[in-house]
Amino acid sequence: MASNFFINQSIVIHHLKIGGISNSSVFQIGSAGVIKSLSNLYNTGNFVGPAPVSSAEIAQGPQEGITPGTSGPFVPLGGTS
């Protein structure tokens, strides 16, 4: 037999600071019965090549076995043309 829980909440937040958000971040206030993951990748800028090397990658120096600016074969993103 399935149980149903009904939760009434009163949440007051006086100050909230989020240090960073990434593609796999989950930010939740309150209760959730089920959190389903969803990931969408869109090429909204119609880019046709890889991004240039960032200043952080340059400052970090070359990684062993990795050529700067390459992380594998280029795979173009699908989208409307």
PDB file of N, CA, C and O in Angstrom:
ATOM      1  N   MET A   1       0.842  -1.178   0.000  1.00  0.00           N
ATOM      2  CA  MET A   1       0.000   0.000   0.000  1.00  0.00           C
ATOM      3  C   MET A   1       0.883   1.236   0.000  1.00  0.00           C
ATOM      4  O   MET A   1       1.792   1.342   0.823  1.00  0.00           O
ATOM      5  N   ALA A   2       0.637   2.155  -0.892  1.00  0.00           N
ATOM      6  CA  ALA A   2       1.434   3.380  -1.002  1.00  0.00           C
ATOM      7  C   ALA A   2       0.973   4.393   0.033  1.00  0.00           C
ATOM      8  O   ALA A   2      -0.219   4.538   0.303  1.00  0.00           O
ATOM      9  N   SER A   3       1.938   5.081   0.599  1.00  0.00           N
ATOM     10  CA  SER A   3       1.626   6.128   1.577  1.00  0.00           C
ATOM     11  C   SER A   3       1.775   7.485   0.933  1.00  0.00           C
ATOM     12  O   SER A   3       2.706   7.708   0.159  1.00  0.00           O
ATOM     13  N   ASN A   4       0.887   8.379   1.236  1.00  0.00           N
ATOM     14  CA  ASN A   4       0.977   9.758   0.762  1.00  0.00           C
ATOM     15  C   ASN A   4       1.297  10.652   1.944  1.00  0.00           C
ATOM     16  O   ASN A   4       0.652  10.573   2.989  1.00  0.00           O
ATOM     17  N   PHE A   5       2.290  11.495   1.774  1.00  0.00           N
ATOM     18  CA  PHE A   5       2.657  12.447   2.804  1.00  0.00           C
ATOM     19  C   PHE A   5       2.312  13.840   2.330  1.00  0.00           C
ATOM     20  O   PHE A   5       2.647  14.208   1.204  1.00  0.00           O
ATOM     21  N   PHE A   6       1.661  14.610   3.149  1.00  0.00           N
ATOM     22  CA  PHE A   6       1.350  15.994   2.840  1.00  0.00           C
ATOM     23  C   PHE A   6       2.096  16.860   3.829  1.00  0.00           C
ATOM     24  O   PHE A   6       1.908  16.742   5.040  1.00  0.00           O
ATOM     25  N   ILE A   7       2.952  17.741   3.302  1.00  0.00           N
ATOM     26  CA  ILE A   7       3.806  18.565   4.155  1.00  0.00           C
ATOM     27  C   ILE A   7       3.460  20.027   3.941  1.00  0.00           C
ATOM     28  O   ILE A   7       3.482  20.526   2.816  1.00  0.00           O
ATOM     29  N   ASN A   8       3.142  20.699   5.019  1.00  0.00           N
ATOM     30  CA  ASN A   8       2.946  22.146   4.983  1.00  0.00           C
ATOM     31  C   ASN A   8       4.195  22.786   5.551  1.00  0.00           C
ATOM     32  O   ASN A   8       4.646  22.422   6.637  1.00  0.00           O
ATOM     33  N   GLN A   9       4.760  23.742   4.819  1.00  0.00           N
ATOM     34  CA  GLN A   9       6.001  24.370   5.260  1.00  0.00           C
ATOM     35  C   GLN A   9       5.867  25.877   5.244  1.00  0.00           C
ATOM     36  O   GLN A   9       5.140  26.453   4.434  1.00  0.00           O
ATOM     37  N   SER A  10       6.581  26.494   6.149  1.00  0.00           N
ATOM     38  CA  SER A  10       6.731  27.941   6.159  1.00  0.00           C
ATOM     39  C   SER A  10       8.231  28.202   6.210  1.00  0.00           C
ATOM     40  O   SER A  10       8.885  27.915   7.212  1.00  0.00           O
ATOM     41  N   ILE A  11       8.760  28.737   5.142  1.00  0.00           N
ATOM     42  CA  ILE A  11      10.203  28.945   5.038  1.00  0.00           C
ATOM     43  C   ILE A  11      10.480  30.439   4.901  1.00  0.00           C
ATOM     44  O   ILE A  11       9.909  31.112   4.043  1.00  0.00           O
ATOM     45  N   VAL A  12      11.362  30.945   5.755  1.00  0.00           N
ATOM     46  CA  VAL A  12      11.773  32.343   5.696  1.00  0.00           C
ATOM     47  C   VAL A  12      13.276  32.370   5.484  1.00  0.00           C
ATOM     48  O   VAL A  12      14.033  31.785   6.259  1.00  0.00           O
ATOM     49  N   ILE A  13      13.701  33.049   4.433  1.00  0.00           N
ATOM     50  CA  ILE A  13      15.130  33.159   4.135  1.00  0.00           C
ATOM     51  C   ILE A  13      15.504  34.627   4.199  1.00  0.00           C
ATOM     52  O   ILE A  13      15.006  35.438   3.419  1.00  0.00           O
ATOM     53  N   HIS A  14      16.386  34.967   5.137  1.00  0.00           N
ATOM     54  CA  HIS A  14      16.800  36.359   5.282  1.00  0.00           C
ATOM     55  C   HIS A  14      17.976  36.702   4.372  1.00  0.00           C
ATOM     56  O   HIS A  14      18.079  37.828   3.884  1.00  0.00           O
ATOM     57  N   HIS A  15      18.843  35.755   4.151  1.00  0.00           N
ATOM     58  CA  HIS A  15      20.000  36.000   3.289  1.00  0.00           C
ATOM     59  C   HIS A  15      20.396  34.683   2.635  1.00  0.00           C
ATOM     60  O   HIS A  15      20.477  33.652   3.303  1.00  0.00           O
ATOM     61  N   LEU A  16      20.641  34.719   1.339  1.00  0.00           N
ATOM     62  CA  LEU A  16      21.011  33.515   0.613  1.00  0.00           C
ATOM     63  C   LEU A  16      22.100  33.873  -0.381  1.00  0.00           C
ATOM     64  O   LEU A  16      21.940  34.787  -1.190  1.00  0.00           O
ATOM     65  N   LYS A  17      23.201  33.153  -0.317  1.00  0.00           N
ATOM     66  CA  LYS A  17      24.298  33.374  -1.247  1.00  0.00           C
ATOM     67  C   LYS A  17      24.644  32.049  -1.902  1.00  0.00           C
ATOM     68  O   LYS A  17      24.916  31.061  -1.220  1.00  0.00           O
ATOM     69  N   ILE A  18      24.633  32.033  -3.225  1.00  0.00           N
ATOM     70  CA  ILE A  18      24.996  30.845  -3.984  1.00  0.00           C
ATOM     71  C   ILE A  18      26.328  31.129  -4.642  1.00  0.00           C
ATOM     72  O   ILE A  18      26.462  32.070  -5.423  1.00  0.00           O
ATOM     73  N   GLY A  19      27.316  30.303  -4.318  1.00  0.00           N
ATOM     74  CA  GLY A  19      28.665  30.532  -4.830  1.00  0.00           C
ATOM     75  C   GLY A  19      28.829  30.184  -6.293  1.00  0.00           C
ATOM     76  O   GLY A  19      29.647  30.804  -6.974  1.00  0.00           O
ATOM     77  N   GLY A  20      28.101  29.238  -6.793  1.00  0.00           N
ATOM     78  CA  GLY A  20      28.237  28.865  -8.199  1.00  0.00           C
ATOM     79  C   GLY A  20      27.198  27.851  -8.608  1.00  0.00           C
ATOM     80  O   GLY A  20      26.686  27.088  -7.789  1.00  0.00           O
ATOM     81  N   ILE A  21      26.899  27.858  -9.874  1.00  0.00           N
ATOM     82  CA  ILE A  21      25.936  26.922 -10.444  1.00  0.00           C
ATOM     83  C   ILE A  21      26.609  26.235 -11.621  1.00  0.00           C
ATOM     84  O   ILE A  21      27.233  26.891 -12.454  1.00  0.00           O
ATOM     85  N   SER A  22      26.485  24.934 -11.689  1.00  0.00           N
ATOM     86  CA  SER A  22      27.026  24.206 -12.839  1.00  0.00           C
ATOM     87  C   SER A  22      25.898  23.407 -13.478  1.00  0.00           C
ATOM     88  O   SER A  22      24.756  23.440 -13.020  1.00  0.00           O
ATOM     89  N   ASN A  23      26.235  22.694 -14.537  1.00  0.00           N
ATOM     90  CA  ASN A  23      25.210  21.947 -15.254  1.00  0.00           C
ATOM     91  C   ASN A  23      24.556  20.860 -14.419  1.00  0.00           C
ATOM     92  O   ASN A  23      23.430  20.455 -14.707  1.00  0.00           O
ATOM     93  N   SER A  24      25.240  20.385 -13.396  1.00  0.00           N
ATOM     94  CA  SER A  24      24.672  19.295 -12.610  1.00  0.00           C
ATOM     95  C   SER A  24      24.233  19.757 -11.224  1.00  0.00           C
ATOM     96  O   SER A  24      24.075  18.933 -10.322  1.00  0.00           O
ATOM     97  N   SER A  25      24.038  21.052 -11.043  1.00  0.00           N
ATOM     98  CA  SER A  25      23.669  21.576  -9.732  1.00  0.00           C
ATOM     99  C   SER A  25      22.201  21.315  -9.414  1.00  0.00           C
ATOM    100  O   SER A  25      21.343  21.321 -10.296  1.00  0.00           O
ATOM    101  N   VAL A  26      21.939  21.086  -8.131  1.00  0.00           N
ATOM    102  CA  VAL A  26      20.572  20.976  -7.632  1.00  0.00           C
ATOM    103  C   VAL A  26      20.448  21.939  -6.469  1.00  0.00           C
ATOM    104  O   VAL A  26      21.196  21.843  -5.496  1.00  0.00           O
ATOM    105  N   PHE A  27      19.519  22.855  -6.563  1.00  0.00           N
ATOM    106  CA  PHE A  27      19.261  23.799  -5.481  1.00  0.00           C
ATOM    107  C   PHE A  27      17.815  23.591  -5.061  1.00  0.00           C
ATOM    108  O   PHE A  27      16.894  23.738  -5.865  1.00  0.00           O
ATOM    109  N   GLN A  28      17.627  23.250  -3.799  1.00  0.00           N
ATOM    110  CA  GLN A  28      16.289  22.918  -3.334  1.00  0.00           C
ATOM    111  C   GLN A  28      16.012  23.616  -2.024  1.00  0.00           C
ATOM    112  O   GLN A  28      16.838  23.601  -1.112  1.00  0.00           O
ATOM    113  N   ILE A  29      14.863  24.218  -1.936  1.00  0.00           N
ATOM    114  CA  ILE A  29      14.354  24.758  -0.673  1.00  0.00           C
ATOM    115  C   ILE A  29      13.017  24.075  -0.442  1.00  0.00           C
ATOM    116  O   ILE A  29      12.115  24.181  -1.272  1.00  0.00           O
ATOM    117  N   GLY A  30      12.881  23.384   0.666  1.00  0.00           N
ATOM    118  CA  GLY A  30      11.641  22.690   0.953  1.00  0.00           C
ATOM    119  C   GLY A  30      11.747  21.216   0.625  1.00  0.00           C
ATOM    120  O   GLY A  30      12.846  20.667   0.540  1.00  0.00           O
ATOM    121  N   SER A  31      10.621  20.584   0.442  1.00  0.00           N
ATOM    122  CA  SER A  31      10.570  19.148   0.221  1.00  0.00           C
ATOM    123  C   SER A  31      10.154  18.834  -1.204  1.00  0.00           C
ATOM    124  O   SER A  31       9.395  19.570  -1.833  1.00  0.00           O
ATOM    125  N   ALA A  32      10.671  17.728  -1.687  1.00  0.00           N
ATOM    126  CA  ALA A  32      10.279  17.253  -3.011  1.00  0.00           C
ATOM    127  C   ALA A  32      10.109  15.745  -2.926  1.00  0.00           C
ATOM    128  O   ALA A  32      10.930  15.055  -2.322  1.00  0.00           O
ATOM    129  N   GLY A  33       9.062  15.244  -3.519  1.00  0.00           N
ATOM    130  CA  GLY A  33       8.858  13.807  -3.521  1.00  0.00           C
ATOM    131  C   GLY A  33       9.825  13.110  -4.454  1.00  0.00           C
ATOM    132  O   GLY A  33      10.399  12.078  -4.103  1.00  0.00           O
ATOM    133  N   VAL A  34      10.011  13.670  -5.645  1.00  0.00           N
ATOM    134  CA  VAL A  34      10.884  13.075  -6.640  1.00  0.00           C
ATOM    135  C   VAL A  34      11.619  14.195  -7.353  1.00  0.00           C
ATOM    136  O   VAL A  34      11.013  15.190  -7.751  1.00  0.00           O
ATOM    137  N   ILE A  35      12.921  14.032  -7.515  1.00  0.00           N
ATOM    138  CA  ILE A  35      13.710  14.958  -8.328  1.00  0.00           C
ATOM    139  C   ILE A  35      14.188  14.176  -9.536  1.00  0.00           C
ATOM    140  O   ILE A  35      14.959  13.227  -9.398  1.00  0.00           O
ATOM    141  N   LYS A  36      13.742  14.564 -10.708  1.00  0.00           N
ATOM    142  CA  LYS A  36      14.147  13.897 -11.940  1.00  0.00           C
ATOM    143  C   LYS A  36      15.170  14.773 -12.649  1.00  0.00           C
ATOM    144  O   LYS A  36      14.961  15.973 -12.824  1.00  0.00           O
ATOM    145  N   SER A  37      16.271  14.164 -13.053  1.00  0.00           N
ATOM    146  CA  SER A  37      17.309  14.925 -13.732  1.00  0.00           C
ATOM    147  C   SER A  37      16.900  15.198 -15.175  1.00  0.00           C
ATOM    148  O   SER A  37      16.212  14.399 -15.810  1.00  0.00           O
ATOM    149  N   LEU A  38      17.342  16.347 -15.674  1.00  0.00           N
ATOM    150  CA  LEU A  38      17.087  16.741 -17.046  1.00  0.00           C
ATOM    151  C   LEU A  38      18.286  17.518 -17.531  1.00  0.00           C
ATOM    152  O   LEU A  38      18.754  18.436 -16.856  1.00  0.00           O
ATOM    153  N   SER A  39      18.778  17.162 -18.681  1.00  0.00           N
ATOM    154  CA  SER A  39      19.935  17.850 -19.240  1.00  0.00           C
ATOM    155  C   SER A  39      19.671  18.127 -20.707  1.00  0.00           C
ATOM    156  O   SER A  39      19.403  17.208 -21.480  1.00  0.00           O
ATOM    157  N   ASN A  40      19.748  19.391 -21.088  1.00  0.00           N
ATOM    158  CA  ASN A  40      19.579  19.786 -22.481  1.00  0.00           C
ATOM    159  C   ASN A  40      20.818  20.544 -22.913  1.00  0.00           C
ATOM    160  O   ASN A  40      21.336  21.370 -22.161  1.00  0.00           O
ATOM    161  N   LEU A  41      21.292  20.275 -24.104  1.00  0.00           N
ATOM    162  CA  LEU A  41      22.458  20.956 -24.651  1.00  0.00           C
ATOM    163  C   LEU A  41      22.049  21.562 -25.985  1.00  0.00           C
ATOM    164  O   LEU A  41      21.669  20.850 -26.915  1.00  0.00           O
ATOM    165  N   TYR A  42      22.131  22.892 -26.066  1.00  0.00           N
ATOM    166  CA  TYR A  42      21.724  23.589 -27.270  1.00  0.00           C
ATOM    167  C   TYR A  42      22.889  24.417 -27.799  1.00  0.00           C
ATOM    168  O   TYR A  42      23.619  25.033 -27.023  1.00  0.00           O
ATOM    169  N   ASN A  43      23.059  24.432 -29.089  1.00  0.00           N
ATOM    170  CA  ASN A  43      24.051  25.282 -29.731  1.00  0.00           C
ATOM    171  C   ASN A  43      23.324  26.518 -30.251  1.00  0.00           C
ATOM    172  O   ASN A  43      23.102  26.648 -31.455  1.00  0.00           O
ATOM    173  N   THR A  44      22.955  27.417 -29.355  1.00  0.00           N
ATOM    174  CA  THR A  44      22.151  28.575 -29.727  1.00  0.00           C
ATOM    175  C   THR A  44      22.946  29.618 -30.500  1.00  0.00           C
ATOM    176  O   THR A  44      22.359  30.490 -31.141  1.00  0.00           O
ATOM    177  N   GLY A  45      24.272  29.542 -30.450  1.00  0.00           N
ATOM    178  CA  GLY A  45      25.091  30.507 -31.182  1.00  0.00           C
ATOM    179  C   GLY A  45      25.539  29.994 -32.528  1.00  0.00           C
ATOM    180  O   GLY A  45      26.302  30.669 -33.219  1.00  0.00           O
ATOM    181  N   ASN A  46      25.080  28.800 -32.927  1.00  0.00           N
ATOM    182  CA  ASN A  46      25.483  28.178 -34.183  1.00  0.00           C
ATOM    183  C   ASN A  46      26.992  28.108 -34.325  1.00  0.00           C
ATOM    184  O   ASN A  46      27.533  28.364 -35.401  1.00  0.00           O
ATOM    185  N   PHE A  47      27.678  27.758 -33.234  1.00  0.00           N
ATOM    186  CA  PHE A  47      29.122  27.616 -33.267  1.00  0.00           C
ATOM    187  C   PHE A  47      29.501  26.386 -34.076  1.00  0.00           C
ATOM    188  O   PHE A  47      28.802  25.374 -34.038  1.00  0.00           O
ATOM    189  N   VAL A  48      30.603  26.472 -34.806  1.00  0.00           N
ATOM    190  CA  VAL A  48      31.012  25.366 -35.662  1.00  0.00           C
ATOM    191  C   VAL A  48      32.359  24.782 -35.258  1.00  0.00           C
ATOM    192  O   VAL A  48      32.829  23.839 -35.894  1.00  0.00           O
ATOM    193  N   GLY A  49      32.993  25.317 -34.216  1.00  0.00           N
ATOM    194  CA  GLY A  49      34.285  24.817 -33.778  1.00  0.00           C
ATOM    195  C   GLY A  49      34.396  24.866 -32.266  1.00  0.00           C
ATOM    196  O   GLY A  49      33.512  25.389 -31.588  1.00  0.00           O
ATOM    197  N   PRO A  50      35.483  24.321 -31.739  1.00  0.00           N
ATOM    198  CA  PRO A  50      35.658  24.336 -30.286  1.00  0.00           C
ATOM    199  C   PRO A  50      35.959  25.745 -29.781  1.00  0.00           C
ATOM    200  O   PRO A  50      36.420  26.605 -30.533  1.00  0.00           O
ATOM    201  N   ALA A  51      35.693  25.962 -28.508  1.00  0.00           N
ATOM    202  CA  ALA A  51      35.974  27.256 -27.892  1.00  0.00           C
ATOM    203  C   ALA A  51      37.479  27.462 -27.794  1.00  0.00           C
ATOM    204  O   ALA A  51      38.229  26.493 -27.685  1.00  0.00           O
ATOM    205  N   PRO A  52      37.931  28.720 -27.833  1.00  0.00           N
ATOM    206  CA  PRO A  52      39.365  28.973 -27.682  1.00  0.00           C
ATOM    207  C   PRO A  52      39.837  28.618 -26.273  1.00  0.00           C
ATOM    208  O   PRO A  52      39.031  28.503 -25.350  1.00  0.00           O
ATOM    209  N   VAL A  53      41.128  28.449 -26.121  1.00  0.00           N
ATOM    210  CA  VAL A  53      41.716  28.121 -24.824  1.00  0.00           C
ATOM    211  C   VAL A  53      41.474  29.286 -23.872  1.00  0.00           C
ATOM    212  O   VAL A  53      41.703  30.441 -24.231  1.00  0.00           O
ATOM    213  N   SER A  54      41.012  28.986 -22.656  1.00  0.00           N
ATOM    214  CA  SER A  54      40.732  30.036 -21.682  1.00  0.00           C
ATOM    215  C   SER A  54      42.005  30.473 -20.982  1.00  0.00           C
ATOM    216  O   SER A  54      43.005  29.755 -20.988  1.00  0.00           O
ATOM    217  N   SER A  55      41.963  31.657 -20.378  1.00  0.00           N
ATOM    218  CA  SER A  55      43.122  32.158 -19.642  1.00  0.00           C
ATOM    219  C   SER A  55      43.437  31.264 -18.444  1.00  0.00           C
ATOM    220  O   SER A  55      44.594  31.159 -18.039  1.00  0.00           O
ATOM    221  N   ALA A  56      42.414  30.618 -17.872  1.00  0.00           N
ATOM    222  CA  ALA A  56      42.646  29.708 -16.750  1.00  0.00           C
ATOM    223  C   ALA A  56      43.429  28.484 -17.213  1.00  0.00           C
ATOM    224  O   ALA A  56      44.315  28.008 -16.502  1.00  0.00           O
ATOM    225  N   GLU A  57      43.106  27.968 -18.407  1.00  0.00           N
ATOM    226  CA  GLU A  57      43.850  26.831 -18.945  1.00  0.00           C
ATOM    227  C   GLU A  57      45.282  27.220 -19.266  1.00  0.00           C
ATOM    228  O   GLU A  57      46.201  26.430 -19.052  1.00  0.00           O
ATOM    229  N   ILE A  58      45.483  28.427 -19.774  1.00  0.00           N
ATOM    230  CA  ILE A  58      46.828  28.901 -20.084  1.00  0.00           C
ATOM    231  C   ILE A  58      47.642  29.041 -18.808  1.00  0.00           C
ATOM    232  O   ILE A  58      48.802  28.632 -18.762  1.00  0.00           O
ATOM    233  N   ALA A  59      47.034  29.625 -17.757  1.00  0.00           N
ATOM    234  CA  ALA A  59      47.735  29.823 -16.486  1.00  0.00           C
ATOM    235  C   ALA A  59      48.057  28.495 -15.817  1.00  0.00           C
ATOM    236  O   ALA A  59      49.072  28.374 -15.131  1.00  0.00           O
ATOM    237  N   GLN A  60      47.205  27.506 -16.012  1.00  0.00           N
ATOM    238  CA  GLN A  60      47.399  26.194 -15.390  1.00  0.00           C
ATOM    239  C   GLN A  60      48.557  25.441 -16.040  1.00  0.00           C
ATOM    240  O   GLN A  60      49.168  24.577 -15.411  1.00  0.00           O
ATOM    241  N   GLY A  61      48.855  25.762 -17.281  1.00  0.00           N
ATOM    242  CA  GLY A  61      49.937  25.082 -17.982  1.00  0.00           C
ATOM    243  C   GLY A  61      49.440  23.828 -18.652  1.00  0.00           C
ATOM    244  O   GLY A  61      48.311  23.394 -18.424  1.00  0.00           O
ATOM    245  N   PRO A  62      50.284  23.244 -19.479  1.00  0.00           N
ATOM    246  CA  PRO A  62      49.855  22.043 -20.214  1.00  0.00           C
ATOM    247  C   PRO A  62      49.667  20.851 -19.283  1.00  0.00           C
ATOM    248  O   PRO A  62      50.465  20.620 -18.375  1.00  0.00           O
ATOM    249  N   GLN A  63      48.606  20.107 -19.524  1.00  0.00           N
ATOM    250  CA  GLN A  63      48.343  18.884 -18.773  1.00  0.00           C
ATOM    251  C   GLN A  63      49.014  17.727 -19.505  1.00  0.00           C
ATOM    252  O   GLN A  63      49.100  17.728 -20.733  1.00  0.00           O
ATOM    253  N   GLU A  64      49.474  16.770 -18.770  1.00  0.00           N
ATOM    254  CA  GLU A  64      50.161  15.631 -19.371  1.00  0.00           C
ATOM    255  C   GLU A  64      49.216  14.850 -20.269  1.00  0.00           C
ATOM    256  O   GLU A  64      48.153  14.404 -19.837  1.00  0.00           O
ATOM    257  N   GLY A  65      49.617  14.690 -21.524  1.00  0.00           N
ATOM    258  CA  GLY A  65      48.822  13.919 -22.469  1.00  0.00           C
ATOM    259  C   GLY A  65      47.673  14.675 -23.102  1.00  0.00           C
ATOM    260  O   GLY A  65      46.931  14.100 -23.899  1.00  0.00           O
ATOM    261  N   ILE A  66      47.500  15.959 -22.769  1.00  0.00           N
ATOM    262  CA  ILE A  66      46.398  16.734 -23.316  1.00  0.00           C
ATOM    263  C   ILE A  66      46.964  17.959 -24.021  1.00  0.00           C
ATOM    264  O   ILE A  66      47.710  18.735 -23.425  1.00  0.00           O
ATOM    265  N   THR A  67      46.612  18.131 -25.279  1.00  0.00           N
ATOM    266  CA  THR A  67      47.011  19.321 -26.020  1.00  0.00           C
ATOM    267  C   THR A  67      46.064  20.446 -25.655  1.00  0.00           C
ATOM    268  O   THR A  67      44.851  20.237 -25.682  1.00  0.00           O
ATOM    269  N   PRO A  68      46.563  21.645 -25.310  1.00  0.00           N
ATOM    270  CA  PRO A  68      45.664  22.746 -24.928  1.00  0.00           C
ATOM    271  C   PRO A  68      44.636  23.031 -26.013  1.00  0.00           C
ATOM    272  O   PRO A  68      44.953  23.085 -27.202  1.00  0.00           O
ATOM    273  N   GLY A  69      43.396  23.212 -25.571  1.00  0.00           N
ATOM    274  CA  GLY A  69      42.316  23.540 -26.485  1.00  0.00           C
ATOM    275  C   GLY A  69      41.648  22.327 -27.107  1.00  0.00           C
ATOM    276  O   GLY A  69      40.684  22.474 -27.858  1.00  0.00           O
ATOM    277  N   THR A  70      42.143  21.123 -26.809  1.00  0.00           N
ATOM    278  CA  THR A  70      41.502  19.931 -27.356  1.00  0.00           C
ATOM    279  C   THR A  70      41.144  18.991 -26.223  1.00  0.00           C
ATOM    280  O   THR A  70      41.939  18.771 -25.309  1.00  0.00           O
ATOM    281  N   SER A  71      39.972  18.452 -26.285  1.00  0.00           N
ATOM    282  CA  SER A  71      39.561  17.497 -25.269  1.00  0.00           C
ATOM    283  C   SER A  71      39.010  16.238 -25.916  1.00  0.00           C
ATOM    284  O   SER A  71      38.376  15.419 -25.250  1.00  0.00           O
ATOM    285  N   GLY A  72      39.249  16.083 -27.204  1.00  0.00           N
ATOM    286  CA  GLY A  72      38.747  14.920 -27.915  1.00  0.00           C
ATOM    287  C   GLY A  72      38.303  15.329 -29.299  1.00  0.00           C
ATOM    288  O   GLY A  72      38.516  16.471 -29.706  1.00  0.00           O
ATOM    289  N   PRO A  73      37.692  14.420 -30.024  1.00  0.00           N
ATOM    290  CA  PRO A  73      37.258  14.753 -31.379  1.00  0.00           C
ATOM    291  C   PRO A  73      36.127  15.766 -31.349  1.00  0.00           C
ATOM    292  O   PRO A  73      35.268  15.725 -30.468  1.00  0.00           O
ATOM    293  N   PHE A  74      36.131  16.668 -32.310  1.00  0.00           N
ATOM    294  CA  PHE A  74      35.075  17.673 -32.391  1.00  0.00           C
ATOM    295  C   PHE A  74      33.797  17.029 -32.902  1.00  0.00           C
ATOM    296  O   PHE A  74      33.788  16.398 -33.959  1.00  0.00           O
ATOM    297  N   VAL A  75      32.726  17.188 -32.152  1.00  0.00           N
ATOM    298  CA  VAL A  75      31.419  16.669 -32.559  1.00  0.00           C
ATOM    299  C   VAL A  75      30.476  17.846 -32.628  1.00  0.00           C
ATOM    300  O   VAL A  75      30.143  18.424 -31.593  1.00  0.00           O
ATOM    301  N   PRO A  76      30.029  18.223 -33.828  1.00  0.00           N
ATOM    302  CA  PRO A  76      29.129  19.379 -33.933  1.00  0.00           C
ATOM    303  C   PRO A  76      27.787  19.090 -33.268  1.00  0.00           C
ATOM    304  O   PRO A  76      27.274  17.973 -33.328  1.00  0.00           O
ATOM    305  N   LEU A  77      27.239  20.110 -32.642  1.00  0.00           N
ATOM    306  CA  LEU A  77      25.937  19.980 -31.994  1.00  0.00           C
ATOM    307  C   LEU A  77      24.839  20.111 -33.018  1.00  0.00           C
ATOM    308  O   LEU A  77      24.936  20.912 -33.948  1.00  0.00           O
ATOM    309  N   GLY A  78      23.807  19.336 -32.851  1.00  0.00           N
ATOM    310  CA  GLY A  78      22.666  19.438 -33.754  1.00  0.00           C
ATOM    311  C   GLY A  78      21.827  20.636 -33.388  1.00  0.00           C
ATOM    312  O   GLY A  78      21.862  21.102 -32.249  1.00  0.00           O
ATOM    313  N   GLY A  79      21.096  21.124 -34.317  1.00  0.00           N
ATOM    314  CA  GLY A  79      20.219  22.274 -34.050  1.00  0.00           C
ATOM    315  C   GLY A  79      19.598  22.740 -35.337  1.00  0.00           C
ATOM    316  O   GLY A  79      19.834  22.173 -36.403  1.00  0.00           O
ATOM    317  N   THR A  80      18.799  23.782 -35.226  1.00  0.00           N
ATOM    318  CA  THR A  80      18.154  24.324 -36.411  1.00  0.00           C
ATOM    319  C   THR A  80      19.128  25.231 -37.130  1.00  0.00           C
ATOM    320  O   THR A  80      19.882  25.972 -36.500  1.00  0.00           O
ATOM    321  N   SER A  81      19.111  25.173 -38.420  1.00  0.00           N
ATOM    322  CA  SER A  81      20.007  26.014 -39.227  1.00  0.00           C
ATOM    323  C   SER A  81      19.248  27.146 -39.859  1.00  0.00           C
ATOM    324  O   SER A  81      19.834  27.959 -40.574  1.00  0.00           O
TER     325      SER A  81
END
